[in-house]
């Protein structure tokens, strides 16, 4: 799930092709669900992840044949029994707390 229509647009941009039809944003009303909000450092800390680990753009990692850093968050969320996740936007201009700092998975 994306926290805003703008963040959703950034998230799907990597998949879009010039001749694709326009995308539609569908708001969801979710209740009685365990949704992890990865926009907060507390969630990542609770799951043993580093802050902003989920915000690493994955496409270059996958193109290079490496596992996506954000998969660690997905795996941890599934292990914790989460029903869904809200990821932070990858674009620095969309970061909830201002410009996003780069995450180095090797640190």
ChimeraX attribute file (.defattr): number of C-alpha atoms within 10 A of each C-alpha:
attribute: neighborCount
match mode: 1-to-1
recipient: residues
	/A:1	15
	/A:2	16
	/A:3	16
	/A:4	12
	/A:5	13
	/A:6	13
	/A:7	20
	/A:8	16
	/A:9	16
	/A:10	15
	/A:11	18
	/A:12	10
	/A:13	10
	/A:14	9
	/A:15	8
	/A:16	12
	/A:17	8
	/A:18	5
	/A:19	6
	/A:20	8
	/A:21	8
	/A:22	6
	/A:23	10
	/A:24	9
	/A:25	10
	/A:26	7
	/A:27	10
	/A:28	7
	/A:29	5
	/A:30	9
	/A:31	7
	/A:32	6
	/A:33	9
	/A:34	14
	/A:35	16
	/A:36	19
	/A:37	17
	/A:38	22
	/A:39	21
	/A:40	16
	/A:41	14
	/A:42	14
	/A:43	17
	/A:44	21
	/A:45	12
	/A:46	10
	/A:47	15
	/A:48	12
	/A:49	17
	/A:50	18
	/A:51	17
	/A:52	23
	/A:53	21
	/A:54	25
	/A:55	23
	/A:56	22
	/A:57	18
	/A:58	16
	/A:59	13
	/A:60	12
	/A:61	13
	/A:62	12
	/A:63	10
	/A:64	9
	/A:65	9
	/A:66	11
	/A:67	14
	/A:68	18
	/A:69	19
	/A:70	18
	/A:71	13
	/A:72	16
	/A:73	24
	/A:74	16
	/A:75	11
	/A:76	16
	/A:77	21
	/A:78	13
	/A:79	10
	/A:80	12
	/A:81	11
	/A:82	14
	/A:83	12
	/A:84	16
	/A:85	19
	/A:86	15
	/A:87	22
	/A:88	25
	/A:89	27
	/A:90	20
	/A:91	16
	/A:92	15
	/A:93	12
	/A:94	17
	/A:95	16
	/A:96	13
	/A:97	10
	/A:98	9
	/A:99	12
	/A:100	18
	/A:101	12
	/A:102	13
	/A:103	16
	/A:104	11
	/A:105	11
	/A:106	4
	/A:107	5
